[in-house]
């Protein structure tokens, strides 16, 4: 998806930041770990 430009880096970060404050509603998701995973997925795009 990244190689075909189907995902825009800035848009993905903006969408993640929009949902991040509400992640506490989902106990199976650890917000700091999820943030690290999103950032790690975007590193090759920089």
VEXFITI-406446 format. One record per atom (N, C-alpha, C): x, y, z. Coordinates in steps of 0.05 Angstrom, whole numbers, padded with zeros to 5 digits, always signed. Example, Ala and Ser with C-alpha at 12.3 -4.5 7.8 and 13.67 -1.06 7.14 Angstrom:
<rs>
+00264-00114+00156 +00246-00090+00156 +00264-00066+00156 +00257-00045+00142 +00273-00021+00143 +00258+00001+00157 
</rs>
This chain:
<rs>
+00016-00024+00000 +00000+00000+00000 +00017+00025+00000 +00039+00024+00015 +00057+00047+00015 +00071+00050-00012 +00080+00028-00023 +00094+00029-00049 +00076+00040-00071 +00051+00035-00070 +00033+00044-00091 +00020+00071-00084 +00030+00084-00063 +00019+00110-00054 -00010+00110-00048 -00020+00087-00037 -00048+00085-00028 -00052+00096+00000 -00029+00100+00014 -00030+00111+00041 -00012+00136+00041 -00023+00158+00050 -00007+00183+00053 +00003+00184+00082 +00029+00188+00085 +00041+00189+00111 +00028+00209+00130 +00025+00234+00120 +00014+00255+00137 -00015+00248+00145 -00030+00237+00126 -00058+00231+00132 -00060+00208+00152 -00043+00188+00150 -00043+00166+00169 -00036+00176+00197 -00017+00193+00199 -00009+00204+00225 -00033+00221+00237 -00045+00237+00220 -00068+00253+00229 -00091+00236+00238 -00097+00214+00224 -00118+00197+00232 -00112+00182+00257 -00087+00173+00260 -00079+00160+00285 -00082+00180+00309 -00072+00204+00305 -00074+00223+00327 -00103+00230+00334 -00121+00227+00315 -00149+00232+00320 -00161+00210+00338 -00152+00186+00334 -00164+00164+00350 -00148+00158+00376 -00124+00166+00377 -00107+00160+00400 -00119+00166+00427 -00131+00190+00431 -00142+00196+00457 -00164+00177+00466 -00177+00164+00447 -00200+00146+00454 -00192+00117+00456 -00166+00110+00452 -00158+00082+00453 -00161+00069+00480 -00165+00085+00501 -00169+00073+00527 -00195+00058+00529 -00212+00062+00509 -00237+00047+00508 -00233+00018+00500 -00209+00012+00490 -00203-00015+00480 -00180-00026+00496 -00186-00041+00518 -00165-00050+00536 -00145-00069+00523 -00151-00081+00501 -00132-00099+00487 -00111-00084+00472 -00115-00058+00468 -00096-00041+00454 -00080-00025+00473 -00054-00027+00472 -00036-00011+00488 -00028+00014+00472 -00039+00037+00478 -00034+00061+00462 -00004+00067+00456 +00014+00066+00476 +00042+00071+00469 +00054+00051+00449 +00046+00025+00452 +00056+00005+00433 +00044+00009+00406 +00019+00017+00405 +00006+00022+00379 +00020+00045+00365 +00025+00067+00380 +00039+00090+00369 +00066+00082+00358 +00081+00066+00373 +00108+00057+00363 +00105+00041+00337 +00085+00024+00336 +00081+00008+00312 +00074+00025+00287 +00057+00046+00292 +00050+00064+00270 +00075+00079+00260 +00090+00089+00279 +00115+00104+00272 +00135+00086+00258 +00138+00061+00268 +00156+00042+00256 +00148+00035+00227 +00122+00033+00222 +00112+00027+00196 +00118+00050+00176 +00119+00074+00187 +00123+00098+00170 +00153+00105+00166 +00171+00094+00182 +00199+00101+00180 +00211+00097+00152 +00205+00075+00139 +00217+00072+00112 +00207+00092+00092 +00186+00107+00098 +00175+00126+00080 +00189+00154+00082 +00205+00157+00102 +00217+00183+00106 +00240+00188+00088 
</rs>
